Amino acid sequence: MAGAIIENMSTKKLVILGVILMLFQAFSFMVGGLIAPSPTAAVSYLATKCVDNEKTHHKNPKWFTPWGPDQCSKIKDFDEAMVKKIEANNIVFAIHIPPPNTEMSTWFQFLLLILHFDIAFKIQNQIADGASITIDVRLAYRDDKLSEWTQMAHSVEQRKLSCNFTAAKTIENEGRLYDCDLLPFMELGSVAHKYYLLNVRLPVNERKKVNIGIGEINDMRLVGIHQNGGFTKVWFAMKTFLTPSVLIIMIWYWKRITQMTRPPVLLEKVIFALGISMTFINIPVEWFSVGFDWTWMLLFGDIRQGIFYAMLLSFWIIFCGEHLMDQTERNRFSVYWKQVIPIVFGSFCLFIFDMCERGVQLKNPFYSIWASDVGTELAMAFIIVAGICACLYFLFLCFMVFQVFRNISGKRSCLPAMTKARRLHYEGLIFRFKFLMLVTLACAAMTVIFFIISQVSEGHWLWGGHTVQVNSAFFTGIYGMWNLYVFALMFLYAPSHKRYGDEQSSADQAGNSGEDTQLTTTITHVDGPTEIYKMTGKEAQE
Amino acid sequence: MPTVSSVTLTGRLLLLLLWAAHLAMATNWLSLARLSRSRPVSGAEPCGRLRGLSPGQVGVCRARGEVMESVRKASEMVIEECQHQFRNRRWNCSTTPRGINVFGRVMNQGTREAAFVHALSSAAVAVAVTRGCSRGELERCGCDRKVRGVSPEGFQWSGCSDNLSYGVAFSQTFVDEPERAKGMSSGRPLMNIHNNEAGRKAILHNMQVECKCHGVSGSCELRTCWKVMPPFRRVGAVLKERFDGATEVRLTRVGSRTALLPRDPQVKPPATRDLVYLAPSPDFCRLDPDNGIPGTAGRRCNGTSRLAPDGCELLCCGPGFRAGRAEVVQRCSCKFSWCCSVRCQQCKNTVLIHTCRE
């Protein structure tokens, strides 16, 4: 690889650059922690039990509203239904989203609904093994409180009940609730309307065994999860700021490469591709979701993230390979196909899985791949294969890192005997590799640490008089960090324009033929190495 | 002299009536459960006609009428849950035939049973109001807490606070009001307020956190958690355990204030979630209509267990029970669905029944 800026930069400049990047890093954490609210909000809904007395409810469906001026005829509980001789098929569970006096907003980006049934234990009406519940659900919207509801989805879905009764199944414990797992219910990829209405039926058909053996249902509870509007605004602002920043450094980087008299080497191309994928993930296409009802934005975001991660993982492999210093000619992508295949295949599996879940939800928001046995097996297969690919990749990467460090040790013992040009070349390689290794490990560690903190903590800390949103800080901080990583990478690893004297190059042409190809790419400055660089060289000599 | 005697007698009678009226206020709002379901429990004039409410509670009823339907539901929950938790006890939360004192005068005597009912009542109000919020029936709830601005902007910036906070606050306002009206320096109001708070704590300490991962491909990159209220039956079970371990206390002056401290100095002071009582309970064995105690005569009991609380010797207060065979008609071969109608056949069986002797 040609001499990079990082080798020729003075210690003072490198420290200044590091401090500036650290300040930006701290700022990106603080934006999430102090300005933004928590990333998501969860709202609990308890379904209202409406009574549908009409028999012709399948054509031109009537909408049952749980509250408001045109609210439905309700029952408080099912004892009341028994007294009034109301049947299960006349019950409609109605849920209005959002709660009274509030409105949904396009800033919410998505709406995820989770279902939970409160089922009471009765000795004579227990939940059968492997019971499945059939849900006939309609979703409607309107944009002001006086409009008619407009249907936007209708589906008949099945969900497997997974319920546990922790106490003894005796008469004394009748009326206690089963401990049931949460059920995925609905996911909307955009929130384009102000008010949504769900009408849910649990139709009973004894001959077909539909909704028989599901116990005695007391209540239906839903939890609605959406992105907080405040977090969305902060996130969009961050993306809008980062896009030109990375774009500018990308353009500058490409100019540096094209100014060289030689074609770009593989590593330079890969760094540029990494910049492209970072810019692709940065471009704030989400702004369109505020004005347009594009339900695929969530899926599009997933795809962009997948591309970036695949590119980042590939970069690490190629960076290790290009610093192996084992006399093998590389600089070709085909050399790395063994290591890159796990990345591509694993990413492809996750992509297929995402298409099977979120892709299908573009048509049917109530679809869940986990609802059927075949779907569950397919999903598990894709995830397991992706996990195996991840492990393979990790092994390959560790092995290559090990090889690089082993070769560094070997080269270091030979450094004193080399000519000056060759020694500077190898010292440059060693320094470049160690620096990136250190920075990458720091970034990865930071990501893992913050991920663990956000999983364990309640989501916000009280600090002095301020509330710190840990989860928001995690998202903006880590996102900002990887942007700074790519930025620094393109800046520091751009080819340097400082040159050796011509006599140095010509004098070395008589050197070892085995190292000629690597030496011809060496361009270093004789009077500019950093203190770290010098210490590395001195250490090698000792 | 006759004039003096007449004045004294009238004054004493008046004082006695006032005292009785005050004493009777604590849980009289439970009589809302006795109203027919079609009778309104909100609106200025209907509120004034609800005899079980204290003057302060009438004020709450008029000011926040939309919540009163939840309070009525809470009263039904209290009676049902109490009767479930005490189904095997001598005192099984039997209700009086009529009147605003639903459980009788046991509630006015500072007993352990009164402690349980007070705790259960405040918990029921908190639960019922919270559920009313989740159903959207109540307008001011967690979304009305002015989170970074007035709703709906606050909702759109950072969501709502949880509805349970609203339910608990309303329970404090409504259920504690008759006690605060009596002043905080005598033992009974202090006991009731302590037990009311213990009931609300039974909910807060049994909340569960549920989480959902919904990031890229369902990974835990994005995870959202929320709190879930325990079922009311669980709250009842928790308070029943507290009832079994309740602490007898008495009013003690501490500096310039008064506090409830254990009667037995060896016992540690009660925690905020423990139940406390001032007076020992009667044995509930004999019929006592004046105090609303029906006694155990005629109760079914468990003839096969001598140690269970519903064992015949314990329940019947001695050897006064008998066994007899009875032919009972039971439902069998039922066809169930998840709600409402059940179609069964009628089956006859002969069972051995133990009952307490008259």
Interface residues (C-beta under 8 A of the other chain):
Chain A: P37 S38 P39 T40 A41 A42 V43 S44 Y45 L46 A47 T48 P66 W67 K76 F78 A81 M82 K85 I86 E87 A88 I91 H96 P98 P99 P100 N101 T102 E103 S105 W107 F108 L112 I114 D118 K122 Q124 N125 G175 R176 L177 L182 E187 L202 V204 E206 N211 I212 I214 G215 E216 I217 R221 V223 I225 H226 N228 G229 G230 F231 G301 D302 Q305 G306 L350 F353 D354 E357 I383 F451 S454 Q455 G459
Chain B: K73 H84 R131 C133 S134 R135 G136 E137 L138 E139 C141 G142 C143 D144 R148 S151 P152 F155 Q156 W157 S158 G159 C160 D162 N163 E210 K212 H214 V216 S217 G218 C220 E221 L222 R223 T224 C225 W226 V228 P231 R233 R234 C334 K335 F336 S337 W338 C339 C340 S341
